[in-house]
């Protein structure tokens, strides 16, 4: 049984590294492309796995501490697993006065998680952002990169049903 678990882990690890090699080749192993490389890693894995960053550090000959400093500086990067889908609610002033807090509360209730968390099935991560600069059409919800303006509290349930 232990051997089977080890073999499964080894195969999984090798698949991850093969995907990373493809990303690194796409960027011609250029250290100047590190931000784009991290973005591609995050798209592939939905976060930045530790073992992938360690391998990238070795292959690119960049200190792991430098990679982590970049990954932790930009809020777009996540070091913890995120959901397949990302739902972001704008909490900027214009959105807030138009009901963003109650919309966020309803998303939290319907998904069974708080902002900054991911559902147990890793299907959806719920996040907030301070301002998206779309104040005229607030409140704004972003779902997998698509913006939904003038979002209404009454639409949360139907919206989530359509997305599942």
C-alpha positions, 0 to 999 in steps of 0.5 A: 500500500505504501509503495502504491501511494509513493508511485502515485505521488511520484507520477503526480510530481512528474506531471507537475514538473512536466507542465512547469518545463513546458511553461519555462520553455515557452518563456525560453528560460528567461529570468526576466520573464519571472512574473509571466512565468509565475502567472502561467504557473498560477493559471496551470495550478490555480496557485503557486505550489511550493515544490514547483517554485523550488524546481523553477528556482533551480531551473532558472538559477534564481534564488528561491527567496527572490521568487518568494519575494515576487510571489508575496509582493503581488496580491494576484499570486496565491501560495495556497490552493485556490478554487477552479473559479475565482469570485471577487467582490469589489469593496471600494467606497462606491460599491460599498455604498451601493450594497457590496457588503450585503452582496459579499455576505450573501456569497459567503452564506451561499458558498459556505465560506468567508472571503479569502477562503476556498470551498472544500471541493476546491470549486470556488474561491471568494475574494475581495478587492479594495477598488476596481476603478469601475465605480460608475457601474458598481457594485462589481463582481468579477467571476473568472475574470469577467466583470458584472456591473450593477450587481444586485443582492437578489441575483447572487443565488441565480448567478451561482446556480448558472456558474455551477 
